[in-house]
Amino acid sequence: PVYPKPENRLRADIQNLTVETAMKALKIFEDKISTVFKIITAVILFVQMVIVFVGVIARYVFNSPQPWIDEITTYLLVDITYLGGFVALRSGAMASITFIRDALHGGLKKVLCVLSDACMMILMLAIAVYGYKLCCMPTVLNQKTPSLQLPIIIFYAVIPISGVLMELSMIRRLVGDIRGEDTETHEEGAFVE
């Protein structure tokens, strides 16, 4: 048998260690951000629920509909969607059709997972890039919500931020799939079924 030169083996070990260390650091970062996003999403959802309740009471009990209620609940729903999207993607809770992946084994399954991850990475990159471009548009930077006169950028800024975080999560998943590791994070608690 032919053995690699010691310096080549050492270089390969260092590269593996570097990738492994980077993936562990990325996972720790994702864990912390995911926890923060879960809390923020829960708070936003609670606030949205209270606002909708107040809106129903104002409209049907006091016959005084408030236009700002529909406005704020719409923008909060956008934030919940993108923040929750990161949490769901990272925990493997995104809707997916897995019967083909589950039917495959070995190399074919690995190729399918890598291709799937690459497609998701393209989508997440598009969300990050175009979300950033949207947020940089002068019309968005200067725009205010119609009723409350809040800067619209407050609600739109979550789009590129979530896009970048979902991209990082997909990079970790892709590297794990290439290396043959299970990268899904199975979370427990009140936020998971």
C-alpha positions as CSV (number, residue, x, y, z in Angstrom):
1,P,0.0,0.0,0.0
2,V,1.0,3.6,-0.7
3,Y,1.0,5.8,2.4
4,P,0.6,9.6,2.1
5,K,3.6,11.7,3.1
6,P,3.4,12.7,6.7
7,E,3.2,16.4,5.8
8,N,0.3,15.8,3.4
9,R,-1.5,13.8,6.0
10,L,-0.9,16.5,8.6
11,R,-2.2,19.1,6.1
12,A,-5.4,17.1,5.5
13,D,-5.9,16.6,9.3
14,I,-5.5,20.4,9.8
15,Q,-8.0,21.1,7.0
16,N,-10.5,18.7,8.5
17,L,-10.0,20.2,11.9
18,T,-10.5,23.7,10.5
19,V,-13.8,22.7,8.8
20,E,-15.0,20.8,11.8
21,T,-14.2,23.8,14.1
22,A,-15.9,26.2,11.8
23,M,-19.0,24.0,11.6
24,K,-19.2,23.7,15.4
25,A,-18.8,27.5,15.8
26,L,-21.5,28.0,13.1
27,K,-23.8,25.6,14.9
28,I,-23.3,27.4,18.3
29,F,-24.0,30.7,16.6
30,E,-27.1,29.3,15.0
31,D,-28.3,27.9,18.3
32,K,-28.0,31.3,20.0
33,I,-29.7,33.2,17.1
34,S,-32.4,30.6,16.9
35,T,-33.2,31.0,20.6
36,V,-33.4,34.8,20.2
37,F,-35.6,34.4,17.0
38,K,-37.9,32.0,18.8
39,I,-38.4,34.5,21.7
40,I,-38.9,37.5,19.3
41,T,-41.3,35.5,17.2
42,A,-43.3,34.4,20.2
43,V,-43.5,38.0,21.5
44,I,-44.5,39.3,18.0
45,L,-47.2,36.6,17.8
46,F,-48.6,37.5,21.2
47,V,-48.6,41.2,20.4
48,Q,-50.3,40.5,17.1
49,M,-52.9,38.4,18.8
50,V,-53.6,41.2,21.3
51,I,-53.8,43.8,18.6
52,V,-56.3,41.6,16.5
53,F,-58.4,41.1,19.6
54,V,-58.5,44.8,20.3
55,G,-59.4,45.4,16.6
56,V,-62.3,43.0,16.8
57,I,-63.6,44.6,20.0
58,A,-63.2,48.1,18.5
59,R,-64.9,47.1,15.3
60,Y,-67.8,45.0,16.5
61,V,-68.5,46.2,20.0
62,F,-67.7,49.9,19.7
63,N,-68.4,50.2,16.0
64,S,-65.1,52.1,15.6
65,P,-62.7,50.2,13.2
66,Q,-59.1,51.2,13.6
67,P,-57.1,51.3,10.3
68,W,-53.7,50.9,12.0
69,I,-54.6,47.4,13.3
70,D,-54.7,45.8,9.9
71,E,-51.5,47.7,8.9
72,I,-49.4,46.6,11.9
73,T,-50.7,43.0,11.9
74,T,-49.7,42.7,8.2
75,Y,-46.2,44.0,8.8
76,L,-45.8,41.8,11.9
77,L,-46.9,38.8,9.9
78,V,-44.0,39.5,7.5
79,D,-41.5,39.5,10.4
80,I,-43.0,36.3,11.8
81,T,-42.7,34.6,8.4
82,Y,-39.0,35.4,8.0
83,L,-37.9,34.9,11.6
84,G,-39.8,31.7,11.8
85,G,-38.5,30.6,8.4
86,F,-34.9,30.6,9.8
87,V,-36.0,28.6,12.9
88,A,-37.9,26.1,10.8
89,L,-35.2,25.7,8.2
90,R,-32.5,25.2,10.8
91,S,-34.5,22.6,12.8
92,G,-35.6,20.6,9.8
93,A,-39.2,21.6,10.2
94,M,-39.6,23.1,6.8
95,A,-42.3,21.5,4.6
96,S,-40.6,19.0,2.3
97,I,-41.4,16.0,0.2
98,T,-39.0,13.3,1.4
99,F,-40.3,10.1,-0.2
100,I,-37.6,10.1,-3.0
101,R,-34.8,10.9,-0.5
102,D,-36.1,8.2,1.9
103,A,-36.2,5.6,-1.0
104,L,-32.5,6.3,-2.0
105,H,-29.5,4.9,-0.2
106,G,-25.8,5.5,-0.2
107,G,-24.2,7.7,-2.9
108,L,-27.5,8.5,-4.7
109,K,-29.0,9.8,-1.5
110,K,-25.9,11.9,-0.8
111,V,-26.0,13.4,-4.4
112,L,-29.7,14.2,-4.0
113,C,-29.2,15.9,-0.6
114,V,-26.3,18.0,-2.0
115,L,-28.3,19.1,-5.0
116,S,-31.3,19.9,-2.9
117,D,-29.1,21.9,-0.5
118,A,-27.4,23.8,-3.4
119,C,-30.9,24.7,-4.8
120,M,-31.9,26.0,-1.4
121,M,-28.7,27.9,-1.1
122,I,-29.5,29.7,-4.3
123,L,-32.9,30.6,-3.1
124,M,-31.7,31.8,0.3
125,L,-29.0,33.9,-1.4
126,A,-31.6,35.4,-3.6
127,I,-33.7,36.3,-0.6
128,A,-30.7,37.9,1.1
129,V,-29.5,39.8,-1.9
130,Y,-32.8,41.1,-3.1
131,G,-34.0,41.7,0.4
132,Y,-30.9,43.9,0.9
133,K,-31.5,45.7,-2.4
134,L,-35.1,46.3,-1.4
135,C,-34.0,47.8,1.9
136,C,-31.5,50.0,0.2
137,M,-34.0,51.6,-2.2
138,P,-34.6,55.2,-1.4
139,T,-38.4,54.8,-1.6
140,V,-38.2,52.1,1.1
141,L,-35.8,54.0,3.3
142,N,-38.0,57.1,3.2
143,Q,-41.4,55.3,3.3
144,K,-43.5,55.3,6.3
145,T,-46.5,53.2,7.2
146,P,-49.8,54.9,6.2
147,S,-51.5,55.0,9.6
148,L,-48.8,54.8,12.3
149,Q,-46.1,56.7,10.3
150,L,-43.4,54.2,11.3
151,P,-40.4,53.8,9.0
152,I,-41.2,50.8,6.8
153,I,-37.5,49.7,7.0
154,I,-38.2,48.5,10.5
155,F,-40.3,45.7,9.1
156,Y,-38.4,45.0,5.9
157,A,-34.9,44.8,7.5
158,V,-35.7,41.3,8.7
159,I,-35.8,40.0,5.1
160,P,-32.1,40.2,4.3
161,I,-31.1,39.4,7.9
162,S,-33.1,36.1,7.8
163,G,-31.8,35.4,4.2
164,V,-28.2,35.6,5.4
165,L,-28.9,33.4,8.4
166,M,-30.7,30.9,6.3
167,E,-27.8,30.9,3.9
168,L,-25.4,30.2,6.7
169,S,-27.6,27.4,7.9
170,M,-27.7,25.9,4.4
171,I,-23.9,26.1,4.1
172,R,-23.6,24.1,7.4
173,R,-26.1,21.6,6.1
174,L,-24.4,21.3,2.7
175,V,-21.0,20.7,4.3
176,G,-22.5,18.1,6.6
177,D,-24.2,16.3,3.7
178,I,-20.9,16.3,1.7
179,R,-19.1,14.9,4.8
180,G,-21.9,12.4,5.4
181,E,-23.0,13.9,8.7
182,D,-26.5,14.4,10.1
183,T,-26.8,18.2,10.3
184,E,-30.5,18.5,11.3
185,T,-31.1,20.1,14.7
186,H,-33.9,18.3,16.4
187,E,-35.2,20.9,18.9
188,E,-37.4,20.4,21.9
189,G,-39.6,22.7,23.8
190,A,-42.7,24.8,23.4
191,F,-41.8,25.9,19.9
192,V,-41.7,22.4,18.4
193,E,-44.5,19.8,18.0
